[in-house]
Amino acid sequence: MCSAAWPGLPDRAVLTCRVVEPDLWCRRCGCEGVARGSVSRELAHEPLGWRPTTLIVTVGRRKCTGCGHVWRQDTSAAAEPRAKLTRTALRWALVGIVVQHLTDARVAVVLGVAWDTANNAVWPRASGS
């Protein structure tokens, strides 16, 4: 689902999606979990044209019936844990810097993130560490 406007983000494209893979079983004890609502994770995504794009992923939460552990659905296909950029945005940024010779600042502006966010996400991968 795509929305042209989102409250607080009028200057960017917003894509909303949800995790489709069920994550029903507790990683600690193996018991089944029960639904405990959902949360939204906002990620900078590959731009549509030169327009910043935000991917809003709805992530389900579950609570284990055995040990009480609470977890969220796995979103590692979209982005690394605690990352602010999707894997697609990271690839776009790397291609922009290496192939198109864009500056870090330009990449950050087009992705709609702060300079240090883009720099901290891109350069560890660009240097091979």
Residue frames as a rotation matrix with the C-alpha (Angstrom) as fourth column:
MET 1
0.587 0.809 0.000 0.00
0.809 -0.587 0.000 0.00
0.000 0.000 -1.000 0.00
CYS 2
-0.585 -0.780 0.223 1.40
0.787 -0.612 -0.076 3.39
0.196 0.131 0.972 -0.91
SER 3
0.554 0.715 -0.427 0.33
0.791 -0.612 0.001 6.71
-0.261 -0.338 -0.904 0.46
ALA 4
0.179 -0.465 0.867 1.28
0.623 -0.629 -0.466 10.09
0.762 0.623 0.177 -1.00
ALA 5
-0.105 -0.181 0.978 0.95
-0.524 -0.826 -0.209 11.86
0.845 -0.534 -0.008 2.33
TRP 6
0.096 0.057 -0.994 1.53
0.730 0.674 0.110 10.76
0.676 -0.736 0.023 5.89
PRO 7
0.943 0.297 0.151 1.02
0.127 -0.738 0.662 12.92
0.308 -0.605 -0.734 8.98
GLY 8
0.695 -0.711 -0.111 4.32
-0.164 -0.307 0.938 14.62
-0.700 -0.633 -0.330 9.72
LEU 9
-0.367 -0.843 0.394 5.99
0.250 0.318 0.914 13.41
-0.896 0.434 0.094 6.50
PRO 10
0.614 0.770 -0.175 4.38
0.045 -0.255 -0.966 15.43
-0.788 0.585 -0.192 3.67
ASP 11
0.410 -0.520 -0.749 7.55
-0.849 -0.518 -0.105 15.81
-0.333 0.679 -0.654 1.59
ARG 12
-0.705 -0.709 0.022 8.23
-0.670 0.677 0.305 12.13
-0.231 0.200 -0.952 1.06
ALA 13
0.023 0.652 -0.758 6.66
-0.616 0.606 0.503 8.97
0.788 0.455 0.415 -0.30
VAL 14
-0.389 -0.071 0.919 5.48
-0.864 0.375 -0.337 6.51
-0.321 -0.924 -0.207 2.33
LEU 15
-0.190 0.282 -0.940 5.13
-0.472 0.813 0.339 2.79
0.861 0.509 -0.021 1.76
THR 16
-0.058 0.219 0.974 3.34
-0.971 0.213 -0.105 0.73
-0.231 -0.952 0.201 4.39
CYS 17
-0.004 0.052 -0.999 3.68
-0.462 0.886 0.048 -3.03
0.887 0.461 0.021 4.69
ARG 18
0.543 0.168 0.823 3.57
-0.825 0.288 0.486 -5.82
-0.155 -0.943 0.295 7.24
VAL 19
-0.656 -0.750 0.091 5.62
-0.739 0.662 0.126 -8.90
-0.154 0.015 -0.988 7.97
VAL 20
0.265 0.817 -0.512 3.93
-0.890 0.411 0.195 -11.92
0.370 0.405 0.836 6.40
GLU 21
-0.307 -0.437 -0.846 6.06
-0.074 0.897 -0.436 -14.72
0.949 -0.072 -0.307 7.83
PRO 22
0.789 0.592 0.162 4.45
-0.222 0.029 0.975 -16.05
0.572 -0.805 0.154 11.02
ASP 23
-0.462 -0.886 0.037 6.73
-0.272 0.101 -0.957 -16.11
0.844 -0.452 -0.288 14.04
LEU 24
0.433 0.899 0.061 4.58
-0.411 0.136 0.901 -18.18
0.803 -0.415 0.429 16.38
TRP 25
0.721 -0.149 -0.677 7.08
0.487 0.803 0.342 -20.07
0.493 -0.577 0.652 18.54
CYS 26
0.915 -0.379 0.139 9.17
-0.356 -0.596 0.719 -18.87
-0.190 -0.708 -0.681 21.48
ARG 27
0.441 -0.842 -0.311 12.92
-0.338 0.166 -0.927 -18.92
0.831 0.514 -0.211 20.84
ARG 28
-0.301 -0.571 0.764 13.62
-0.912 -0.062 -0.406 -19.59
0.279 -0.819 -0.502 24.53
CYS 29
-0.485 0.152 0.861 11.35
-0.548 0.715 -0.435 -22.50
-0.681 -0.683 -0.264 25.46
GLY 30
-0.998 0.028 -0.049 9.59
-0.025 0.562 0.827 -23.51
0.050 0.827 -0.560 22.20
CYS 31
-0.378 0.923 -0.072 6.03
0.645 0.206 -0.736 -22.88
-0.664 -0.325 -0.673 23.40
GLU 32
-0.182 0.424 0.887 3.50
0.874 -0.345 0.343 -21.12
0.451 0.838 -0.308 21.21
GLY 33
-0.918 -0.152 -0.366 3.02
0.305 -0.860 -0.409 -17.39
-0.253 -0.487 0.836 21.64
VAL 34
0.158 0.984 0.084 -0.20
0.945 -0.126 -0.303 -15.40
-0.287 0.127 -0.949 21.73
ALA 35
-0.062 -0.133 0.989 -0.67
0.676 -0.735 -0.056 -12.09
0.735 0.665 0.136 19.89
ARG 36
0.047 0.003 -0.999 0.15
0.879 -0.476 0.040 -8.96
-0.475 -0.880 -0.025 21.92
GLY 37
0.714 0.323 -0.621 -0.56
0.065 -0.914 -0.401 -6.23
-0.698 0.246 -0.673 19.41
SER 38
0.420 -0.583 0.695 1.82
0.897 0.150 -0.417 -4.67
0.139 0.798 0.586 16.90
VAL 39
0.264 -0.429 -0.864 4.32
0.210 -0.848 0.486 -1.87
-0.941 -0.310 -0.134 16.52
SER 40
0.977 0.020 0.214 5.50
0.213 -0.232 -0.949 0.14
0.030 0.973 -0.230 13.51
ARG 41
0.121 -0.984 -0.129 9.12
0.558 -0.040 0.829 0.33
-0.821 -0.172 0.544 12.41
GLU 42
0.943 0.175 -0.284 10.08
-0.090 -0.686 -0.722 3.28
-0.321 0.706 -0.631 10.20
LEU 43
0.077 -0.929 0.362 12.96
0.585 0.336 0.738 2.75
-0.807 0.155 0.569 7.80
ALA 44
0.104 -0.152 -0.983 14.51
-0.690 -0.722 0.039 4.94
-0.716 0.675 -0.180 5.11
HIS 45
0.375 0.143 0.916 13.99
0.417 0.856 -0.305 3.13
-0.828 0.496 0.261 1.80
GLU 46
-0.609 -0.586 0.535 15.32
0.714 -0.110 0.692 3.44
-0.347 0.803 0.485 -1.74
PRO 47
-0.541 0.399 -0.741 14.09
-0.229 -0.917 -0.326 6.77
-0.809 -0.006 0.587 -3.16
LEU 48
0.234 0.647 0.726 11.28
0.812 0.280 -0.512 6.96
-0.535 0.709 -0.460 -5.68
GLY 49
0.696 -0.213 0.686 13.01
0.382 -0.699 -0.605 9.15
0.608 0.683 -0.404 -8.24
TRP 50
-0.505 -0.844 0.180 14.87
0.265 -0.350 -0.898 11.64
0.822 -0.406 0.401 -6.06
ARG 51
0.177 0.688 0.703 12.07
-0.638 -0.464 0.614 11.77
0.749 -0.558 0.357 -3.49
PRO 52
-0.794 -0.465 0.391 12.86
-0.590 0.433 -0.682 10.39
0.147 -0.772 -0.618 -0.01
THR 53
0.106 0.812 -0.574 10.85
-0.431 0.558 0.709 7.27
0.896 0.172 0.409 0.75
THR 54
-0.533 -0.173 0.828 9.91
-0.843 0.186 -0.504 5.89
-0.067 -0.967 -0.245 4.15
LEU 55
-0.302 0.400 -0.865 8.99
-0.121 0.884 0.451 2.24
0.946 0.241 -0.218 4.61
ILE 56
-0.300 0.301 0.905 6.69
-0.953 -0.138 -0.270 1.71
0.044 -0.944 0.328 7.57
VAL 57
-0.512 0.018 -0.859 6.68
-0.162 0.980 0.116 -1.96
0.844 0.198 -0.499 8.56
THR 58
0.331 0.661 0.673 3.95
-0.896 -0.004 0.445 -3.21
0.297 -0.750 0.591 10.90
VAL 59
-0.557 -0.643 -0.525 5.54
-0.341 0.754 -0.561 -5.81
0.757 -0.133 -0.639 13.14
GLY 60
0.551 0.813 -0.188 3.49
-0.219 0.358 0.907 -8.20
0.805 -0.458 0.376 15.26
ARG 61
-0.472 -0.613 0.634 4.33
-0.807 0.011 -0.590 -8.81
0.355 -0.790 -0.500 18.92
ARG 62
0.375 0.553 -0.744 3.79
-0.139 0.827 0.544 -12.13
0.916 -0.101 0.387 20.68
LYS 63
-0.071 -0.341 0.937 4.02
-0.991 -0.085 -0.107 -13.38
0.116 -0.936 -0.332 24.26
CYS 64
-0.637 -0.279 -0.719 5.03
-0.280 0.952 -0.121 -16.93
0.718 0.124 -0.685 25.15
THR 65
0.477 0.872 0.113 2.39
-0.527 0.180 0.831 -18.97
0.703 -0.456 0.545 26.99
GLY 66
0.561 -0.322 -0.763 5.12
0.550 0.833 0.053 -20.96
0.619 -0.449 0.644 28.73
CYS 67
-0.193 -0.798 -0.572 7.84
0.979 -0.116 -0.168 -18.60
0.067 -0.592 0.803 29.95
GLY 68
0.580 0.539 -0.611 6.25
0.609 -0.785 -0.114 -15.16
-0.541 -0.306 -0.783 29.34
HIS 69
-0.536 -0.833 -0.136 8.97
0.456 -0.422 0.784 -13.98
-0.710 0.357 0.606 26.94
VAL 70
0.647 0.708 -0.284 7.77
0.172 -0.498 -0.850 -11.23
-0.743 0.501 -0.444 24.55
TRP 71
-0.517 -0.830 0.209 9.17
0.408 -0.025 0.913 -10.91
-0.752 0.557 0.352 21.01
ARG 72
0.204 0.488 -0.849 8.56
-0.601 -0.622 -0.502 -9.17
-0.773 0.612 0.166 17.71
GLN 73
0.885 0.121 0.449 8.34
0.270 0.653 -0.708 -10.73
-0.379 0.748 0.545 14.29
ASP 74
-0.073 -0.989 0.126 11.63
0.604 0.056 0.795 -11.03
-0.794 0.134 0.593 12.45
THR 75
0.891 0.346 -0.294 12.29
0.024 -0.681 -0.732 -8.06
-0.453 0.645 -0.615 10.13
SER 76
0.021 -1.000 -0.022 15.83
-0.038 -0.023 0.999 -9.04
-0.999 -0.020 -0.038 9.11
ALA 77
-0.023 0.017 1.000 14.75
0.938 0.345 0.016 -9.50
-0.345 0.938 -0.024 5.47
ALA 78
0.799 0.395 0.454 14.03
0.533 -0.815 -0.227 -5.75
0.281 0.424 -0.861 5.29
ALA 79
0.423 -0.659 0.622 16.85
-0.498 -0.742 -0.448 -4.38
0.757 -0.120 -0.642 7.47
GLU 80
-0.425 -0.648 -0.632 19.42
0.332 0.539 -0.775 -5.37
0.842 -0.539 -0.014 10.03
PRO 81
0.358 0.540 -0.762 18.38
0.905 0.000 0.425 -5.13
0.230 -0.841 -0.489 13.69
ARG 82
0.293 -0.098 -0.951 18.37
0.597 -0.758 0.262 -1.51
-0.746 -0.645 -0.164 14.93
ALA 83
-0.716 -0.549 0.432 19.17
0.667 -0.356 0.654 -0.23
-0.205 0.756 0.621 11.41
LYS 84
-0.169 0.623 -0.764 17.54
-0.018 -0.777 -0.629 2.95
-0.985 -0.092 0.143 10.11
LEU 85
-0.225 0.015 -0.974 17.98
-0.943 -0.253 0.214 2.05
-0.244 0.967 0.071 6.41
THR 86
0.804 0.477 0.354 16.49
-0.335 0.857 -0.392 -0.89
-0.490 0.196 0.849 4.54
ARG 87
0.017 -0.791 0.612 18.83
0.396 0.567 0.722 -3.27
-0.918 0.230 0.322 2.76
THR 88
0.372 0.211 0.904 17.60
0.928 -0.092 -0.360 -1.77
0.007 0.973 -0.230 -0.52
ALA 89
0.995 -0.015 0.096 18.41
-0.019 -0.999 0.049 1.78
0.095 -0.051 -0.994 0.65
LEU 90
0.448 -0.887 0.111 21.86
-0.205 0.019 0.979 0.67
-0.870 -0.461 -0.173 1.73
ARG 91
-0.033 -0.420 0.907 22.52
0.800 0.534 0.276 -0.87
-0.600 0.734 0.318 -1.69
TRP 92
0.712 0.351 0.608 21.22
0.658 -0.635 -0.403 2.29
0.245 0.688 -0.684 -3.41
ALA 93
0.918 -0.380 -0.111 23.54
-0.272 -0.808 0.523 4.42
-0.288 -0.450 -0.845 -1.27
LEU 94
0.136 -0.911 0.389 26.57
0.135 0.406 0.904 2.26
-0.981 -0.071 0.179 -2.03
VAL 95
0.086 -0.036 0.996 25.87
0.979 0.189 -0.078 2.37
-0.186 0.981 0.052 -5.78
GLY 96
0.912 0.322 0.254 25.32
0.365 -0.920 -0.144 6.13
0.187 0.224 -0.957 -5.55
ILE 97
0.709 -0.695 -0.122 28.66
-0.364 -0.509 0.780 6.70
-0.604 -0.509 -0.613 -3.85
VAL 98
-0.092 -0.831 0.549 30.78
0.148 0.534 0.833 4.22
-0.985 0.157 0.074 -5.80
VAL 99
-0.218 0.059 0.974 29.25
0.925 0.332 0.187 4.31
-0.312 0.942 -0.127 -9.28
GLN 100
0.513 0.557 0.654 27.54
0.751 -0.659 -0.028 7.70
0.415 0.506 -0.756 -9.51
HIS 101
-0.517 -0.856 0.016 30.09
0.700 -0.433 -0.569 9.53
0.494 -0.283 0.822 -7.31
LEU 102
0.496 0.721 0.484 27.45
0.139 -0.617 0.775 11.09
0.857 -0.317 -0.406 -5.07
THR 103
-0.556 -0.643 0.527 28.64
-0.417 -0.333 -0.846 12.70
0.719 -0.690 -0.083 -1.85
ASP 104
-0.782 0.248 -0.572 27.66
0.589 0.591 -0.550 11.40
0.202 -0.767 -0.609 1.57
ALA 105
-0.769 0.478 -0.425 25.62
-0.095 -0.742 -0.663 14.54
-0.633 -0.469 0.616 2.09
ARG 106
-0.511 0.583 -0.632 23.68
-0.846 -0.210 0.490 14.07
0.153 0.785 0.600 -1.16
VAL 107
-0.610 0.262 -0.748 22.94
0.114 0.963 0.245 10.44
0.784 0.065 -0.617 -0.31
ALA 108
-0.819 0.279 -0.501 21.65
0.534 0.053 -0.844 11.50
-0.209 -0.959 -0.192 3.12
VAL 109
-0.674 0.582 -0.456 19.40
-0.526 -0.810 -0.258 14.20
-0.519 0.066 0.852 1.62
VAL 110
-0.449 0.501 -0.740 17.92
-0.727 0.276 0.628 11.87
0.519 0.820 0.240 -0.98
LEU 111
-0.582 0.219 -0.783 17.32
0.393 0.919 -0.034 9.13
0.712 -0.327 -0.621 1.60
GLY 112
0.289 0.732 0.617 15.80
-0.211 -0.580 0.787 11.68
0.934 -0.357 -0.013 3.98
VAL 113
0.726 -0.137 -0.674 18.09
0.654 0.439 0.615 10.84
0.212 -0.888 0.408 6.90
ALA 114
0.850 -0.501 -0.164 20.73
-0.326 -0.744 0.583 12.72
-0.414 -0.442 -0.796 8.87
TRP 115
0.454 -0.758 -0.469 24.26
-0.744 -0.032 -0.667 12.78
0.491 0.651 -0.579 7.46
ASP 116
-0.456 -0.708 0.539 25.69
-0.889 0.395 -0.233 10.70
-0.048 -0.585 -0.809 10.30
THR 117
0.280 0.631 0.723 22.95
-0.451 0.752 -0.482 8.06
-0.848 -0.191 0.495 9.91
ALA 118
0.964 0.054 -0.261 23.83
-0.264 0.313 -0.912 7.57
0.033 0.948 0.316 6.24
ASN 119
0.193 -0.979 -0.067 27.56
-0.819 -0.123 -0.560 7.76
0.540 0.163 -0.826 6.91
ASN 120
-0.349 -0.314 0.883 27.46
-0.850 0.504 -0.157 5.21
-0.395 -0.805 -0.442 9.77
ALA 121
0.539 0.617 0.573 25.37
-0.276 0.773 -0.571 2.80
-0.796 0.150 0.587 7.67
VAL 122
0.974 -0.053 -0.220 27.30
-0.212 0.133 -0.968 3.04
0.081 0.990 0.118 4.40
TRP 123
0.355 -0.932 -0.064 31.00
-0.850 -0.294 -0.437 3.38
0.388 0.210 -0.897 5.20
PRO 124
-0.065 -0.408 0.911 31.49
-0.695 0.674 0.252 0.20
-0.717 -0.616 -0.327 7.26
ARG 125
0.587 0.343 0.733 30.20
0.230 0.798 -0.557 -1.76
-0.776 0.495 0.390 4.23
ALA 126
0.963 -0.234 -0.131 32.11
-0.219 -0.405 -0.888 0.32
0.154 0.884 -0.441 1.69
SER 127
0.184 -0.964 0.194 35.41
-0.977 -0.201 -0.075 -0.24
0.112 -0.176 -0.978 3.47
GLY 128
0.101 -0.076 -0.992 34.79
-0.361 0.926 -0.108 -3.99
0.927 0.369 0.066 3.73
SER 129
-0.881 -0.451 0.143 34.80
-0.284 0.262 -0.922 -4.24
0.378 -0.853 -0.359 7.51
